[in-house]
Amino acid sequence: MSALMTQPGRLAAVGQWMQRHGAVIRGIQWVVVAVYALLIIVPAAMPLPDDTAHLWNNLTLAAQFVFWGIWWPFVLLSMVMLGRVWCGVLCPEGALAEFASKFGRGRAIPHRMRWGGWPFVAFGLTTIYGQMVSVYQYPKAVLLVLGGSTFAAIVIGLLYGREKRVWCKYLCPVNGVFSLLARLAPFHYKVDEDAWRYSYKNGEHGHRVIPINCAPLVPLRNMKGAADCHMCGRCSGHRDAIALTWRAPSSEVVQLGDKKANAWDTALILYGLLGIAIGAFHWTASRWFVDLKMFFATWLVDHDITWPLDTNAPWFLFTHYPEQNDVFSWLDGTMVIGYIVATALVYGTALLLLLMGATRMLGRFRTVRLHHLTQGLIPIAGAGVFLGLSATTLSLLRAEHLSLWWASDLRIAILAIANLWSAWLAWLVTRRYTERIVARGLAMMWFIAALAVVDSAWWLMFWGWASK
């Protein structure tokens, strides 16, 4: 019998409890579904809040604070602290997709849906579109973006798989992000391969092995790491070979990063989390954005081209709320898209070149080393998105006249911890390819330069532009 099961420990016992109490977890999921539906549907049907509204007396502001001030920032944090427990235990979209799949047509998953680029493309398009319609500010935009994603998840569930989360596995806009962050979690469901083979002859405790349903379509026998596992607990104890187990937070990136390395993960880190996401957070604070917009607007007027300055775009294409004095012209909307894409290209390409330099210091250039080393940036990438989302948290609290003297120091602390974590991961990764201290030191100089480039983005947003 597996040592994982004969000496389970407290953490493994937690996994066993989750396995035995699946009905409780499903009940929790439906409670979250109800809260989620309330927060995205009801505010969209209500008038927009006026100047007298507060977080404690207006559902729209309360929902905005819950979604963008608490929900999403701390979902990201939970990936690093707990793995993808959010996905397996709390996510309303996943629960609805799996429920729909139970009664759907059960078709085979088409090959085009399995394309590895969907996590990057879905994240990029959703992030950019969310800025086009001001998803952080307006409930109709929330209903359109989040509700639209949930509707798509249900439709995919009705069409493909049987009691599976096909949407979560292949098309969810944040699946790729969650997969990256979960690689830093301090525990995972570990598979004992010897015990698995032993179960073929002896079963579980001498009894027949009962099949289980892995909704996120993880090949359990070959499961390594926490990137794809939804941490729902259903497989705990399966074949006396799977148990929830502690691990070093660096282990998955350092030990498995070369095996999992691929171009799409690199693109998501460099051009997604450290490119598109930065541009999405930047443009509202950017002095450069304002200067560029004024330049193009002046040029258009001087050349008697005025239609891009019209503000007749529908709200579901570009922000259009005249009663709030918040209306995008065609120029505004185009500038938002262009600024985000340009930011992604500049930051992503600069980081790629620096990481290529670091890779070359480790010996002959190999793309697998580049992809592996890029994973060292996961902590700083995740911290950046957390800080960007928490800016909404702080702006809502600031509107309530709360003292936020601590915010700047906290941001610096988060960035410092993330920088050190990323540097430590990179240092461990370099050891996988050479023992020469000089070569590793030179590689780290390039990597630290990449960290400085990332830090420059947050310095501009929180201190550089704010001080002018």
Secondary structure, 3 states (H helix, E strand, C coil): CCHHHHCCHHHHHHHHHHHHCHHHHHHHHHHHHHHHHHHHHCHHHCCCCCCCCCCCCCHHHHHHHHHHHHHHHHHHHHHHHHCCHHHHHHCHHHHHHHHHHHCCCCECCCHHHHCCCHHHHHHHHHHHHHHHCCCCCCHHHHHHHHHHHHHHHHHHHHHECCCCCHHHHHHCCCHHHHHHHHCCCCEEEEECHHHHHHHHHHCECCECCCCCCCCCCCCHHHCCCCCCCCCCCCCCCHHHCEEEEECCCCHHHHHHHHHHCCHHHHHHHHHHHHHHHHHHHHCCCCHHHHHHHHHHHHHHHHCCCCHHHCCCCCCCCCCEEHHHCEECCHHHHHHHHHHHHHHHHHHHHHHHHHHHHHHHHCCCCCHHHHHHHHHHHHHHHHHHHHHHHHHHHHHHHHHCCCCCCCHHHHHHHHHHHHHHHHHHHHHHHHHCCCCCHHHHHHHHHHHHHHHHHHHHHHHHHHHHCCCC
